[in-house]
Structures are given as C-alpha cells and as structure tokens.
Amino acid sequence: MKSLTLLFLVLSLHAFGQKSNIKFGKVTEEELTLTECAFYPEANSMVLGEFGTLNFMYNNDKGWSYNLVVHRRIKVFNKLDKDIANIKLRVYDPLKGNSKEEIGAIKAFTYNLVDGKIEKTKLTNSEEYTTRINDYRMETSFAMPDVREGSVFEYQYTLSSDLISTLSAWHFQDDLPVEISEFRYTIPEFFKYTVSQVGSFVVLDRKEENVNETFTYRWESVGAGGNVERGTGSLPSVSVHTTQTGHNLLPLQDEPFMNNKPNVPARLEFQLMSIHMPNRPIKMVAGNYEDFNKNIMDWTSFGKTLNNGNFAKDKISTLSEDPTTRAKEIYTWLANHFSHNDVFGFTSDRVGRSAFNDGQGSVADINLTLVAVYREAGLEAYPVILSTRGHGIPHPIYPNYEDYNYVIAAVKTPEGTVLTDGASKLPFGMLPTRCLNNRGWMATENGGSWIDLKNDASHSITVISQFDFEEEKLNSQYSVKMDGYAETEAHSNVKSGGQEHYNESITSHFSEWEMDSLKIDTETGFNLNFAVAKDIDDNATVYLQPISYGMVTENPFKREERLTPVDFPYQINRRVIVKIAVPEGFSAELPESTIVTLPNNGGKFIYSINQIGSNIQIMSMFKLNQLDFSPDEYPYLKQFYQLVAEKNNEIIVLKKS
C-alpha cells in the first residue's frame, strides 16, 4: 500500500482573463496629455486602471497557497495629492505562527512627457523599505520617483499567501476616481468559497468560465524492504475562472457621521466554506463564533488570565458588600491607578499583578485585569472584545481575529450589565466614543454572545436664555447644562485645548454680540453661565434670532444622495428654552410653532412659541433616537435636519408700535 505525500505543483494549461488596453510598461502619449477625469472632473488625480489576477498553487513546504498579482496605473493632473506617490503595502506576517503573507516582485516606473518624448524613471530596489508595524503586520513602502504634475506612474507587485481560508479582498473603489478596476480569480474545483460583494453598491460586469488546470504532485512510499519509491502523478481540476470589472467608479469621500471607512469601499470578500479533495471526505472549514469563543477562552493571553485577580484581595476586603457599589469602587480604584500607554488590542501576557505593579499598560493589560478583579470580588464579569470606530465592523457570522482591536470589561449588577473601560477614566458605565461601534462579542465560558455597545449612550445639552432690553442695549443671560457625552467631550476639549481656546469656541457663536462673564462650573458635571449684549437703536425695528447656541442651526448633510450609511455614535438630545421680555411700546411678529418627525420614531423636533402679555417663550426640542441610517433612509434624515435648521434660524421681529 502506498503512503502518498502530495506535493502539488500547478501547471497552467490555459490563458485566461479579459484583455485590457492597459499593459504594464506601455504608457501612451494620450494618457500623459490627459487633463482631467471625464466622469469626475474635479479630481486632482485618478486611477487609470487597476488589475488583480489570483491563482492557486501548492508550495512544497507550506501546502496550498495563492498568488495575487496587482497592477495599478495612476494619472496626476494639476497638483500632487498628499501621499499619492507614497505607496504602502501592509501584509499579515505574525511573529508567532507559520501562516503569513509576503510582498515580492515589485516593479514600478514613472512616466513624464518632456519635449514631446516619453521619459521613463525606474524605481530601484534600494528605494523599497520593509518595516514591522506591530506583532502581526509588516509594511513594504516606496516613493514613486520623479512624480510631478502631468505624470503617469504605475507599479506592480505579487502578494503570496498561504491564508486560503479568507482570500485577499479586492477593492473596486479608492480615494481616487477609478476608470477601470478588474479582478480575475481562478478557484480549483476542490475549494468552495462564498464570494460576497459588500460595501457601497456599484455595478460590476461579471464573466465566468470553466478552465482546465493540472496539478502535478510528487509521492513517495517505503516498501517492505525499506526501499523508498518516488514518483509523480497528475491531479486534474475543472477550475472556475471569474472576471469582475467595474467602470468609472467614484472616489470614496469623507461625509458627516461616516464611520468605519474600511467597510465602505465596494469590494469582493472570499470565505472558504469547504475542501473536497479526490477520494476524501468533505472538510468543512468556515469557522463560527462558538469555536472562536472556545479558542480565545483557552488562550493564556486572554481567557486564562481572568483568574489573575488575587493580588487585589486586601483591597477587596475593604469594599462595600453592595454589588453595584462594589463594582464602582473596583472600577474607580483601577481606573485611577492605571495609565493607558495608547496601545490597543485584546490580548495580554501581563494581566494581574504584573500590570498593576507597573501602573501603566495597554487596553488589554488594564481591562483584563479589571475583569479579573471583578471576579475575585465575587462579581460576574466577562471581557468584551470589539472593533473601535473607524476600524470596521466584525463579520456577524464568520469570525476573524483581526477584526477586533479592543477589549472592555462587562460586569453584572442588579441593575443590569454595565460596560466599563478602565483605560478611559470615564465615569463608571460610560465607554469612550471610540468604543461606540455597533456590537461587541462578550466572551464567556459558556459560549459568548453579542452585546450592544451603543445602548443608552446619549449626548445632551440644555440651554436656558433670557433676553431683556435696557435703554439702547439688548442683554441676554445664558445657562447651559451638558450631560452624557456632551459633558465628557466638553471636559476633553478644555483639557486638550485649554480653557481660553474653549471660551473662544463659545464666543464664535455670538459674533455680533459682546461676551461678558463666561464661567465654567465643573463641580457637578459641566455647566456654562455667560452673558452677551449688543447695542440697538431704541427707535428702530429689532430683528432677533433667539436661538444661537446649543441647537441644530445648520444642516450637516449637503449632498443630494449618499452611498454610505450614516452612523451616529449616540442619541442626541437638545433642549433650548428662550424667554424674551418685549419692551414697552414694541409689538412682536413671531414664527409659527411646528413639529417634525422621522419615520419609525427615528427622531422628533418640536418648536413651540407663544406670547402672553409682554413675555415671549420659545421651546426648541430636538431628539434623535435612531443611530444608523441606510443610504435609502438618507433623504429623510437630510430633510429632517434641513427643516430643523431652517426653523431654528427664523427670527422674531420687534417693531415700534
């Protein structure tokens, strides 16, 4: 009986792929004299073409792997965009483990039209740099040579990877407009992938065909006499070759309340579901959160650290017996003790006494220690791993360790589950804004579950103002109270920019007024008290805009359409109460009261105004309940904000009777 060791070598028996007019090294004079992007004229640069070709192979040492050859060509128009010629290619290359990605076979040229002739400048090997970014990522970088206005430059590289469970995603969209983006991939019949088009919706041309590939393997066997026999064999595959192409793709642009830019570009993602080699049973590959949870709870740098809280026994003996108070005291003690070193992540080898004695550490050092001390104190507590805002949204079905870059501590109290972050020094139960990103995975010994990270998060401002007329002067007194994330953001702004700079930001709302006696009270939260005044003509008509601060007075949503979701980190509450004492001898022309609502109780705006005798009272109340809006819901949100802003900008006219 032969014992086979399959060492596959791929022999391609076909030529595939849609032919393109763009060939590496063949830049035309037409490209060099191009002055603007036809479908996005305001662009300073554009991608003339980007092409990817992915093929499988078998490496003698590593097993199955794939190569992805990428070619990009970029045109520079009237000015050089920042960093456009600085190329950075990041790959997964962990310090521990055998699986990794590598960048190789780089070639790059810049082309300029000089005196009617095309000049070509080559990137040299000495201009390529490789840097380790962290324990998991390497970066290859290079600066394209001699790039100037009118240049065309292109580069090509090969990504080699043995991470076949999730093939490299292909992005059709870029920060620049893209004339053509084409991805060609050939999957052997042994592998079954789900291929998902995700991110912004774009129309793609898709072509698919079966192609014949032959994989040659070497085998060896040991006979009864100890003789080693070796030979080769062939393994045919009816592989599927697919080409997907996008044309005239608009650039990605920052928009108000656009979170998780990595999730925005139109792209293809690949998840390996199963492997079926000849004469062998089907092997299911796609992971699930049950297995993922079991794995991380078995890690010595994660789940096995959660019993390292015994160093805190003496402190725990002094704490309250009430569970909620006990949890608050532990949180306050550790949050005040630790200094965060600005390192994210969800694993640590220093949890417990080591991190505590050091007094500073990463998010994982601090918050896994926090979970361990909660547990040591007899409280039910678990780590919650998450992806911070801007880092992306973890896949809801197929877990990927790299989707997560942060960990917080969840503790159970009689009032419910409280999420805490000892690295932030925020009040007990309040997460930093960076953590308010969809859902987190609460890892437990019994399987784990999703938990909402935005639950009960709110940003609230209440403003009370009183307008009075005194001879030829209009005076107004303001009292402002900030709660929730409005309070924490105000504290942060004062701390980072200084009180003088913060005072200037308040004064900017009253450009036509003279500011007086601005006071900030932080004894019980964050409260402002200030007065403003301006001169008026006692005999003239007075135009008064009563709402100048604390309310929506400008619509942040300018575009008619939006391709990306709107993602608010928290509920928004605004309440402005205005009292106006109408001077004797004046009559008032008032705006109308109104109510505006979003569908499905997503938001509500109430503007109420009335006059009793010489006193006018206005209440403007804005409440946004819904935090996530799809592109289809965007028109309703835009109109809602527009109506709110217009109403809050309406004026009161006071006329001499």
PEKATA-V508550 format. One record per backbone hydrogen bond with DSSP energy under -1.0 kcal/mol. CO is the residue of the C=O (numbers start at 1). NH is the residue of the N-H. If there is no record, write none. Layout:
# PEKATA-V508550
{{CO & NH} {CO & NH}}
This chain:
# PEKATA-V508550
{{9 & 216} {11 & 214} {23 & 26} {28 & 32} {29 & 33} {40 & 43} {44 & 77} {46 & 75} {47 & 179} {49 & 73} {50 & 182} {51 & 71} {52 & 184} {53 & 69} {54 & 186} {55 & 67} {57 & 65} {59 & 63} {63 & 59} {65 & 57} {66 & 161} {67 & 55} {68 & 159} {69 & 53} {70 & 157} {71 & 51} {72 & 155} {73 & 48} {73 & 49} {74 & 153} {75 & 46} {76 & 150} {81 & 84} {83 & 86} {85 & 144} {87 & 142} {89 & 140} {91 & 138} {92 & 101} {100 & 162} {102 & 160} {104 & 158} {107 & 156} {108 & 123} {109 & 154} {110 & 121} {111 & 152} {112 & 119} {114 & 117} {117 & 114} {119 & 112} {121 & 110} {124 & 127} {125 & 128} {129 & 141} {131 & 139} {135 & 95} {136 & 93} {137 & 133} {137 & 134} {138 & 91} {139 & 131} {140 & 89} {141 & 129} {142 & 87} {148 & 151} {151 & 76} {152 & 111} {153 & 74} {154 & 109} {155 & 72} {156 & 107} {157 & 70} {158 & 104} {159 & 68} {160 & 102} {161 & 66} {162 & 164} {165 & 272} {170 & 268} {174 & 252} {177 & 47} {178 & 249} {179 & 248} {180 & 50} {181 & 246} {182 & 52} {183 & 244} {184 & 54} {185 & 242} {187 & 240} {188 & 191} {190 & 276} {192 & 273} {192 & 274} {194 & 271} {196 & 269} {198 & 267} {205 & 245} {207 & 243} {209 & 241} {211 & 239} {213 & 237} {214 & 11} {215 & 235} {216 & 9} {217 & 233} {219 & 231} {221 & 229} {223 & 226} {227 & 223} {229 & 221} {231 & 219} {233 & 217} {235 & 215} {237 & 213} {237 & 239} {239 & 211} {240 & 187} {241 & 209} {242 & 185} {243 & 207} {244 & 183} {245 & 205} {246 & 181} {249 & 178} {255 & 258} {257 & 567} {260 & 263} {261 & 264} {264 & 200} {266 & 172} {266 & 173} {267 & 198} {268 & 170} {269 & 196} {271 & 194} {273 & 285} {273 & 286} {274 & 192} {275 & 283} {277 & 280} {283 & 275} {288 & 292} {289 & 293} {290 & 294} {291 & 295} {292 & 296} {293 & 297} {296 & 303} {299 & 302} {299 & 304} {301 & 348} {302 & 305} {303 & 306} {305 & 308} {309 & 312} {310 & 313} {312 & 316} {313 & 317} {315 & 318} {316 & 319} {322 & 326} {323 & 327} {324 & 328} {325 & 329} {326 & 330} {327 & 331} {328 & 332} {329 & 333} {330 & 334} {331 & 335} {332 & 336} {333 & 337} {334 & 338} {339 & 361} {343 & 363} {350 & 355} {352 & 356} {353 & 357} {354 & 358} {355 & 359} {359 & 339} {361 & 341} {362 & 366} {363 & 367} {364 & 368} {366 & 370} {367 & 371} {368 & 372} {369 & 373} {370 & 374} {371 & 375} {372 & 376} {373 & 377} {374 & 379} {375 & 378} {380 & 412} {382 & 410} {383 & 443} {384 & 408} {385 & 441} {386 & 405} {386 & 406} {388 & 391} {400 & 403} {401 & 404} {405 & 345} {406 & 386} {408 & 384} {409 & 420} {410 & 382} {411 & 418} {413 & 416} {416 & 413} {418 & 411} {420 & 409} {421 & 424} {427 & 430} {432 & 435} {433 & 436} {434 & 389} {435 & 437} {438 & 453} {440 & 451} {441 & 385} {442 & 449} {444 & 447} {449 & 442} {451 & 440} {454 & 457} {457 & 571} {458 & 485} {459 & 573} {460 & 483} {461 & 575} {462 & 481} {463 & 577} {464 & 479} {465 & 579} {466 & 477} {467 & 581} {468 & 475} {470 & 473} {472 & 536} {473 & 470} {474 & 534} {475 & 468} {476 & 532} {477 & 466} {478 & 530} {479 & 464} {480 & 528} {481 & 462} {483 & 460} {483 & 486} {484 & 488} {485 & 489} {486 & 490} {487 & 491} {488 & 492} {489 & 493} {490 & 494} {491 & 495} {492 & 496} {493 & 497} {494 & 498} {498 & 502} {499 & 503} {500 & 504} {501 & 505} {502 & 506} {503 & 507} {504 & 508} {506 & 509} {507 & 510} {510 & 513} {514 & 533} {516 & 531} {519 & 529} {521 & 527} {526 & 482} {527 & 521} {528 & 480} {529 & 519} {530 & 478} {531 & 516} {532 & 476} {533 & 514} {534 & 474} {537 & 540} {542 & 654} {544 & 652} {566 & 629} {571 & 459} {572 & 624} {573 & 461} {574 & 622} {575 & 463} {576 & 620} {577 & 465} {578 & 618} {579 & 467} {580 & 616} {583 & 586} {585 & 657} {587 & 655} {589 & 653} {594 & 607} {596 & 605} {599 & 602} {602 & 625} {602 & 626} {603 & 598} {604 & 623} {605 & 596} {606 & 621} {607 & 594} {608 & 619} {610 & 617} {612 & 615} {614 & 582} {615 & 612} {616 & 580} {617 & 610} {618 & 578} {619 & 608} {620 & 576} {621 & 606} {622 & 574} {623 & 604} {624 & 572} {627 & 568} {629 & 566} {633 & 637} {634 & 638} {635 & 639} {636 & 640} {637 & 641} {638 & 642} {639 & 643} {640 & 644} {641 & 645} {642 & 646} {643 & 647} {644 & 648} {645 & 649} {647 & 650} {652 & 544} {653 & 589} {654 & 542} {655 & 587}}
